[in-house]
Amino acid sequence: MVSPCKNALIADILESARTQHGWDQTELARRAGMATATLSRAKQRHNIDSKTLEALARAAGLRLTLEPEAHAPVPLRRTRLAEPGFGLAWSNRNAPDDVLIRQALLRGSYPLILQAVLDAGLDTVRREWAWLLANEGDRIPQQAREDVARQLRNMETGLSRAAA
């Protein structure tokens, strides 16, 4: 299983190994029983399985745990973005709403983003945009980042005016 926050976890483990033990990446990999190249590839490819991640954590004196969030996420009502006309879920009509919202944001199409905001709310769409920037930001062109940010600001302004 690949963690959605794998890069942050690898970085946290490496930082802990460095600050707590004075180890570099090579030493951490050695103590985890893996080749340095394996750890390097995991960092570069943004891909690591849970077993390897656990071995790195254990070598650094850490334990990986899953804990419930402090607050339960607000469940999304089913968005219309799964409908065929939007072209986001052509192979999987049961795609989760967060995936559909992220796809709408990545496409950068105003009608798609507006539909996501109308279905899930501006806060939810902004949260998904923040997730994309944190996890996929290096793959989103600067112009696309600016365009989506502008569209979200414009939608916020429009929603505020409509509510007034």
C-alpha positions in Angstrom: 0.0 0.0 0.0 1.3 3.4 -0.9 0.7 6.2 1.5 -0.8 9.5 0.1 1.7 11.4 2.3 4.7 9.1 1.5 7.1 11.9 0.7 6.3 13.7 3.9 6.8 10.5 5.9 10.1 9.7 4.3 11.3 13.3 4.9 10.1 13.1 8.6 11.9 9.7 9.1 15.1 11.1 7.5 14.9 14.2 9.6 14.4 12.2 12.7 17.4 9.9 11.9 19.5 13.0 11.2 18.6 15.0 14.3 18.2 12.1 16.8 21.1 9.9 15.7 23.2 12.0 13.4 22.7 9.5 10.5 22.6 10.4 6.9 20.5 8.7 4.3 23.1 6.0 3.6 23.3 5.0 7.3 19.5 5.0 7.7 19.2 2.7 4.7 21.9 0.4 6.0 20.3 0.1 9.4 17.0 -0.6 7.8 18.6 -3.5 5.9 18.2 -2.0 2.4 20.4 -0.5 -0.3 20.8 3.2 -0.3 19.6 3.1 -3.9 16.3 1.7 -2.8 15.7 4.7 -0.5 16.9 7.1 -3.1 14.5 5.6 -5.7 11.6 5.8 -3.2 12.3 9.5 -2.7 12.7 10.3 -6.4 9.7 8.3 -7.6 7.5 9.3 -4.7 6.7 5.6 -4.2 7.3 3.4 -1.2 5.4 0.4 0.1 4.3 0.3 3.7 6.7 -2.5 4.6 9.7 -0.5 3.5 8.4 2.6 5.1 8.0 0.7 8.4 11.5 -0.7 8.2 12.9 2.8 7.8 10.9 4.1 10.7 11.9 1.2 12.9 15.6 1.7 12.1 15.2 5.4 13.1 13.5 4.4 16.4 10.1 5.5 15.2 6.7 3.7 15.0 4.2 4.3 12.3 0.6 4.5 13.6 -2.8 5.5 12.2 -4.9 7.7 14.4 -8.4 9.1 13.8 -8.5 12.7 12.9 -9.3 15.2 15.7 -12.6 15.9 13.9 -14.4 13.6 11.6 -14.4 14.9 8.0 -17.7 16.2 6.8 -19.1 13.6 4.5 -19.6 14.9 1.0 -22.9 14.5 -0.7 -22.5 12.8 -4.0 -21.3 15.3 -6.6 -22.7 15.6 -10.1 -19.1 15.5 -11.4 -19.5 11.7 -11.7 -22.1 12.2 -14.4 -20.8 11.3 -17.9 -21.4 14.8 -19.3 -18.6 16.1 -17.1 -16.1 13.6 -18.5 -14.3 13.1 -15.2 -15.4 9.6 -14.3 -15.7 7.9 -17.6 -14.1 4.6 -16.4 -15.3 4.7 -12.8 -18.7 6.3 -12.0 -18.1 5.3 -8.4 -15.0 7.4 -8.0 -14.9 9.2 -4.7 -16.0 12.8 -4.6 -12.6 14.0 -3.5 -11.0 12.4 -6.6 -13.6 14.0 -8.8 -13.1 17.4 -7.3 -9.3 17.1 -7.7 -9.7 16.1 -11.3 -12.0 19.1 -11.9 -9.3 21.4 -10.3 -6.5 19.8 -12.4 -8.5 20.4 -15.6 -8.8 24.0 -14.6 -12.1 24.4 -16.3 -14.3 27.1 -14.8 -17.6 25.1 -15.3 -16.1 22.0 -13.7 -14.7 23.9 -10.7 -18.0 25.8 -10.3 -19.9 22.5 -10.3 -17.5 21.2 -7.6 -18.1 24.3 -5.5 -21.9 24.1 -5.9 -21.9 20.4 -5.0 -19.4 20.2 -2.2 -19.0 23.8 -1.0 -16.1 26.3 -1.5 -14.3 25.2 1.7 -14.2 21.6 0.6 -12.9 22.5 -2.9 -10.3 24.8 -1.3 -9.2 21.9 1.0 -8.8 19.6 -2.1 -6.8 22.4 -3.9 -4.5 22.7 -0.9 -4.1 18.9 -0.9 -3.2 19.0 -4.6 -0.7 21.8 -4.1 1.0 20.0 -1.2 1.1 16.6 -2.9 1.2 17.2 -6.6 2.2 20.9 -6.8 5.5 20.3 -8.6 3.5 18.7 -11.5 1.0 21.6 -11.8 2.2 24.3 -14.1 2.5 27.8 -12.5 0.0 29.3 -14.9 -2.6 26.6 -14.0 -2.0 27.2 -10.3 -2.6 31.0 -10.8 -5.7 30.3 -13.0 -7.3 28.0 -10.4 -6.5 30.3 -7.5 -8.0 33.2 -9.4 -11.1 31.2 -10.3 -11.6 30.2 -6.6 -11.2 33.8 -5.5 -13.8 34.9 -8.1 -16.2 32.2 -7.0 -15.8 33.3 -3.4 -16.5 36.9 -4.4 -19.6 35.8 -6.3 -20.9 33.6 -3.5 -20.4 36.4 -1.0 -22.3 38.9 -3.2 -25.1 36.4 -3.8 -25.4 35.9 0.0 -25.5 39.6 0.7 
